[in-house]
Amino acid sequence: MGDLVNLKKYRKRAGRDKAASEAEHNRACFGRTKTQKNLDEQQTRRAARELDRHLLDDGKQS
C-alpha cells in the first residue's frame, strides 16, 4: 500500500512552492536597484532632450 498523504498539508506546500517560484520570477523581472532605476531615468531624459534639439522653432519636426 502507498503512504497516506494529508491533502491539506500537500495543498499548502504546493501553494507555498508556487508563490515562491512566482516571487522569484517577479524579482528577476522587476527587481532593480535604485542605481539602475536612476540610470534608466537619466537615459530617458537625455533621449527626450536629444529629440527636442531636432525640433524646429515652430514646433514641427523635420
C-alpha positions as a Python dict, from the first residue, in 0.01 Angstrom:
ca = {
    (1, 'M'): (0, 0, 0),
    (2, 'G'): (103, 355, -56),
    (3, 'D'): (180, 613, 206),
    (4, 'L'): (-102, 822, 345),
    (5, 'V'): (-86, 1188, 246),
    (6, 'N'): (-257, 1472, 429),
    (7, 'L'): (-416, 1671, 145),
    (8, 'K'): (-430, 1994, 345),
    (9, 'K'): (-55, 1984, 402),
    (10, 'Y'): (7, 1889, 39),
    (11, 'R'): (-206, 2178, -91),
    (12, 'K'): (-40, 2426, 145),
    (13, 'R'): (306, 2309, 42),
    (14, 'A'): (212, 2327, -327),
    (15, 'G'): (75, 2680, -275),
    (16, 'R'): (393, 2793, -98),
    (17, 'D'): (609, 2643, -373),
    (18, 'K'): (405, 2818, -641),
    (19, 'A'): (419, 3150, -455),
    (20, 'A'): (794, 3115, -409),
    (21, 'S'): (855, 3045, -777),
    (22, 'E'): (630, 3337, -877),
    (23, 'A'): (814, 3567, -637),
    (24, 'E'): (1147, 3457, -780),
    (25, 'H'): (1023, 3529, -1132),
    (26, 'N'): (898, 3874, -1028),
    (27, 'R'): (1229, 3956, -861),
    (28, 'A'): (1411, 3865, -1180),
    (29, 'C'): (1177, 4070, -1400),
    (30, 'F'): (1101, 4373, -1187),
    (31, 'G'): (1362, 4385, -915),
    (32, 'R'): (1604, 4662, -997),
    (33, 'T'): (1835, 4858, -775),
    (34, 'K'): (1791, 5228, -714),
    (35, 'T'): (2102, 5292, -922),
    (36, 'Q'): (1956, 5107, -1218),
    (37, 'K'): (1629, 5299, -1190),
    (38, 'N'): (1815, 5632, -1178),
    (39, 'L'): (2027, 5535, -1478),
    (40, 'D'): (1717, 5448, -1682),
    (41, 'E'): (1554, 5777, -1584),
    (42, 'Q'): (1865, 5971, -1690),
    (43, 'Q'): (1876, 5791, -2023),
    (44, 'T'): (1509, 5870, -2084),
    (45, 'R'): (1564, 6239, -2007),
    (46, 'R'): (1872, 6250, -2231),
    (47, 'A'): (1680, 6090, -2519),
    (48, 'A'): (1396, 6343, -2478),
    (49, 'R'): (1645, 6632, -2481),
    (50, 'E'): (1810, 6498, -2796),
    (51, 'L'): (1472, 6469, -2963),
    (52, 'D'): (1376, 6822, -2859),
    (53, 'R'): (1700, 6960, -3004),
    (54, 'H'): (1588, 6846, -3350),
    (55, 'L'): (1261, 7039, -3337),
    (56, 'L'): (1219, 7349, -3550),
    (57, 'D'): (1117, 7681, -3396),
    (58, 'D'): (752, 7643, -3496),
    (59, 'G'): (725, 7312, -3310),
    (60, 'K'): (722, 7084, -3613),
    (61, 'Q'): (971, 6804, -3654),
    (62, 'S'): (1174, 6781, -3972),
}
